[in-house]
Amino acid sequence: MNDGEWIAGDWGTSHLRLFLCDARGQVLDSATGPGVGTAPLVGTDPGVAGSSERCEQIFDSLTARWPQKKAVLCGMVGSNIGWTQAPYVPCPATPAAIAEHSVRLRDGLIRIVPGLSCRNRFDAPDFMRGEETQILGVLALEPALQKGRQLLCLPGTHTKWAALNDGVVTEFLTAPTGELFNILSQHSVLVRERGPFNAQSFHKGLEQPVPHLLHRLFETRSRMLAGELEAPHAASFLSGLLIASDIAGALEIFANTVVHLVGSPDLTRLYAEALRHRQCTSSATDGSAASLAGLIQIYNR
């Protein structure tokens, strides 16, 4: 299919999603491939070891049926393990500044979106790459978020809490909530088996007092030993503990009672339930839709 005008690409560590779009951003065709941190596609040259050459080869292979198209790519493709390293735009960052700092490849046919950086509330350096595009997208999909002071939560492997003022990203904070969950549930004695999600055990985790998280994590195991928690439900209890701690810390720092969630529906539902538990209201936008909308904003600029 060659009728499209440009290609939108969300290229993370584990996955690549490409979309052939028309001038209005309507998706006409799509393709998926490996992330920048995974092995090359079957059929690519195994002798190509450099990340830049590997990314270029993967992109060309997947877009061969869409020749000579402009492309806008976001995510880890712009990192030091990607195609080329795009800069981090310091906060406060406007949508225009993010678009202006995109890196050009192939005489400008390909643009790679930059990340964002800030000094967070702990006076520590903080970085994001990929989430800035989702933020641009959600501002386009939800225009009300362009006004006043807003707090976005982008849950995932490294959850981002981003503060906005009139559509400008003023600061953000990262919590490795998803990464901790994966490590503890797969590589520790706290969880013996990963059963299906159990809402009752998740709520039991949410209900535990959030201070002293390190001391409470062992409850995931001790409650099983005491017969208070079934082994297949331990991961759900652990998830509740970690998400409750993540939310409590962020709300204490940013002092918001309204949060807009951006991410996969499964994750945003868990965060929405945890926010309700703390008497906070929330709304949500699908993360994939936000990424595509953000790439459209970059392309239009």
Residue pairs with C-beta under 8 A, 6 or more apart in sequence:
1 20
1 28
1 29
1 65
1 66
2 65
2 66
2 67
3 22
3 28
4 20
4 21
4 22
4 28
4 29
4 66
4 69
5 21
5 22
5 23
5 69
5 70
6 20
6 21
6 69
6 70
6 71
6 72
6 299
7 18
7 19
7 20
7 21
7 63
7 66
7 69
7 70
7 71
7 72
8 18
8 19
8 21
8 25
8 71
8 72
8 292
8 295
8 296
8 299
9 16
9 17
9 18
9 19
9 59
9 71
9 72
9 73
9 74
9 75
9 77
9 295
10 16
10 17
10 73
10 74
10 75
10 130
10 133
10 288
10 291
10 292
10 295
11 17
11 35
11 36
11 55
11 73
11 74
11 75
11 76
11 77
11 82
12 35
12 36
12 75
12 76
12 130
13 35
13 36
13 37
13 38
13 75
13 76
13 81
14 34
14 35
14 37
14 38
15 32
15 33
15 34
15 35
16 32
16 33
16 34
16 35
16 36
16 58
16 62
17 30
17 31
17 32
17 288
18 30
18 31
18 32
18 33
18 59
18 62
18 63
19 27
19 29
19 30
19 292
20 27
20 28
20 29
20 30
20 66
20 69
21 27
21 28
21 296
21 299
22 28
25 292
25 293
25 296
25 299
27 292
29 65
29 66
31 62
31 63
33 41
33 58
33 61
33 62
34 40
34 41
34 58
35 76
36 51
36 55
36 75
36 76
36 77
36 79
36 81
36 82
36 83
37 76
37 81
40 46
40 48
40 54
40 57
40 58
41 57
41 58
41 61
41 62
43 61
44 54
44 57
44 58
44 61
45 57
48 54
48 57
51 80
51 81
51 82
51 83
52 82
52 83
52 84
55 77
55 82
55 83
56 83
59 71
59 83
63 69
63 71
68 109
69 109
70 109
70 110
70 111
70 299
71 109
71 110
71 111
72 102
72 110
72 111
72 112
72 113
72 295
72 298
72 299
73 83
73 110
73 111
73 112
73 113
73 295
74 112
74 113
74 130
74 132
74 133
74 291
74 294
74 295
74 298
75 82
75 113
75 129
75 130
75 133
76 82
76 129
76 130
77 83
77 112
78 84
78 85
78 86
78 103
78 112
78 113
78 114
78 115
78 129
79 85
79 86
79 115
79 129
82 112
83 105
83 112
84 103
84 105
84 112
85 103
86 101
86 102
86 103
86 112
86 113
86 114
86 115
86 129
87 101
87 103
87 114
87 115
88 114
88 115
88 116
88 117
88 127
88 129
89 97
89 98
89 101
89 114
89 115
89 116
89 117
89 132
90 116
90 117
90 118
91 116
91 117
91 118
91 169
91 170
91 171
91 172
92 165
92 168
92 169
92 170
92 171
93 116
93 132
93 168
93 169
94 167
94 168
95 136
95 139
95 167
95 297
95 301
96 301
98 113
98 114
98 116
98 132
98 136
98 298
99 297
99 298
99 301
100 301
101 114
102 111
102 112
102 113
102 114
102 298
103 111
103 112
103 114
104 110
104 111
105 111
105 112
111 298
111 299
113 132
113 133
113 294
113 295
113 298
114 132
115 127
115 128
115 129
115 130
115 132
116 127
116 128
116 129
116 131
116 132
116 169
116 172
117 125
117 126
117 127
117 128
118 125
118 126
118 171
118 172
119 125
119 126
119 171
120 126
120 171
120 172
120 173
120 174
121 171
121 173
121 253
126 172
126 173
126 174
127 174
128 160
128 162
128 172
128 174
130 291
131 154
131 160
131 162
131 262
132 169
132 294
133 290
133 291
133 294
133 295
133 298
134 154
134 262
134 287
134 290
134 291
134 294
135 152
135 154
135 162
135 164
135 169
135 262
135 290
135 294
136 293
136 294
136 297
136 298
137 285
137 289
137 290
137 291
137 292
137 293
137 294
137 295
137 296
137 297
138 145
138 152
138 260
138 262
138 285
138 290
138 293
138 294
139 145
139 146
139 164
139 167
139 297
140 293
140 294
140 296
140 297
141 285
141 289
141 290
141 293
142 260
142 283
142 285
145 152
145 164
145 167
145 260
146 166
146 167
147 166
147 167
148 165
148 166
149 163
149 164
149 165
149 256
150 163
150 164
150 165
150 260
151 161
151 162
151 163
151 164
151 250
151 254
151 256
151 258
151 259
151 260
152 160
152 161
152 162
152 163
152 164
152 259
152 260
152 261
152 262
153 159
153 160
153 161
153 162
153 247
153 250
153 259
153 260
153 261
153 262
153 271
153 282
154 160
154 161
154 162
154 261
154 262
154 263
154 287
155 177
155 178
155 243
155 246
155 261
155 263
155 267
155 268
155 270
155 271
156 178
156 263
156 264
156 267
156 287
157 176
157 178
157 179
157 182
158 174
158 175
158 176
158 177
158 178
158 179
159 174
159 175
159 176
159 177
159 178
159 246
160 172
160 173
160 174
161 172
161 173
161 174
161 175
161 250
161 253
161 254
162 169
162 171
162 172
163 169
163 170
163 171
163 172
163 254
164 170
173 250
173 253
175 246
175 249
175 250
177 242
177 243
177 246
178 267
180 242
181 235
181 238
181 239
181 242
184 190
184 191
184 217
184 220
184 238
185 191
185 194
185 234
185 235
185 238
186 194
189 221
190 217
190 218
190 220
190 221
190 234
190 238
191 220
191 234
191 235
191 238
192 224
192 231
192 234
193 231
193 232
193 234
194 232
194 235
195 230
195 231
195 232
195 233
195 235
195 236
196 232
197 236
197 239
198 230
198 232
198 233
198 236
199 236
200 233
201 229
201 230
201 233
201 234
201 236
201 237
201 240
202 236
202 237
202 239
202 240
202 270
202 273
203 240
203 273
203 277
204 229
204 237
204 240
205 236
205 237
205 238
205 239
205 240
205 241
205 242
205 243
205 244
206 240
206 241
206 243
206 244
206 273
206 274
206 277
207 240
207 277
208 216
208 219
208 240
208 241
208 244
209 216
210 244
210 245
210 248
210 249
213 241
213 242
213 245
216 241
217 238
217 241
219 237
219 241
220 229
220 234
220 237
220 238
220 241
221 234
223 229
223 234
223 237
224 230
224 231
224 234
229 237
239 270
240 274
243 270
243 271
243 274
244 274
244 277
247 271
247 274
247 275
247 278
247 280
248 278
251 257
251 278
251 280
256 280
257 279
257 280
257 281
258 280
258 281
258 282
259 271
259 275
259 280
259 281
259 282
260 282
260 283
260 284
260 285
261 268
261 271
261 272
261 282
261 283
261 284
261 285
262 268
262 284
262 285
262 287
262 290
263 271
263 284
263 286
263 287
264 286
264 287
264 288
265 284
265 286
268 284
268 287
269 284
271 282
272 282
272 284
275 281
275 282
276 282
